């Protein structure tokens, strides 16, 4: 285990390119996950069972099966039905759907947590139900769920390593390829771990700061 400056200069550029792919995968997936998760939450809060039951079944299906299985299914099984996807697209779809299922519960809890009096006050002012949701309920719910969404963002960044199993050359895959060709597993995977830490730690700190900020804001508003 001889960790030298030469190893860093030789391997770091390829690992950083992999890290960029990981960041792109993470950002794309979280945008879709938040959007789909919010839609699912709204559907599940609807009074129309025609929509709520399929949405609930989808959430239970996704949460009841491993993310790795979902990645394999989208990449290897869908082509049997004539749907062939490249590794990046398959990874985005798998991560987006998986995290959308979990985020939908976060959003649903946040909406439910808004005081019922807020909705009643809006209705008493003659504000339609749709505008009540978009202009009164959702802004307050977003403030409630931001810390949880931030934590899921950090988790998604780390879970993106699972996409390496379908040959997407993100950070983990780049490390695997380098290690298999150079046999310097200690040096390479140590650098991989440091890159993950260098990205995820500031993100984790930002999530904690955001959570503290909204808690302080809540105390000021209620004091």
Steps between C-alpha positions, in 0.01 A plus 500: 500500500726775366299821471703748299451835328539322168192290576299816562612670179445181298162396634330817623406644157302188402340483843398866479336438161311218668404736782357745245287220356384416853403862566314522169319175577410619850374844398292365212350228716412724793316745272284220360463338842372821662259567214360147488493476880296820529253377239467167679441678831226716349337198338508303825333790681225507240155366581483308172579137571545437129830689531595451864504119490742468202722768652508320835576169329787659306650648816470168685654312207799730473559518875459124534769404248875575500633788290758267348224271374318797349818605315544148361133479402500828308831435324477125429129407506339792316696422179309170490187715455666706230611788726877535481665773704859610536660465841466869594130516414429170677686623806309828507165323467580249773632757746219746420220250550656352813551834671169637371322227696674599823472874438129465431454391860712792619292747298175338609602526866605862451166593345308323775714677762376844389239616749143436377414857597715627214281322246180608674615862513575497126160353424329761717666767285354340189830361367434193278629162616769480230638844585478419869726202442752676276513838674430419864562134584794403275727795593466410867540128432819564302657677796417199716647238267811680374734339758368151422529559125858616553584179685353295217712699253817398685381139515424501128851626428647202682248250362594606148800268541260209445462606137856380443356148464355595159833631369436871547844653551422712801738537796471147636522339157803712411667381819416138425644522149822661622540252785447199274763623252763619748431277804546805723175446685601675821621817330213530254211419730647727767491784247146402402394514866666840544323640194162374627575653838615830348165533322258347750637663818439861385157393375425343840618815676277712276200279583568541873537876462173518305322299766633728774407808298138394462477400865628843604258667260213299644591601855517868400162486331332335798666711766 
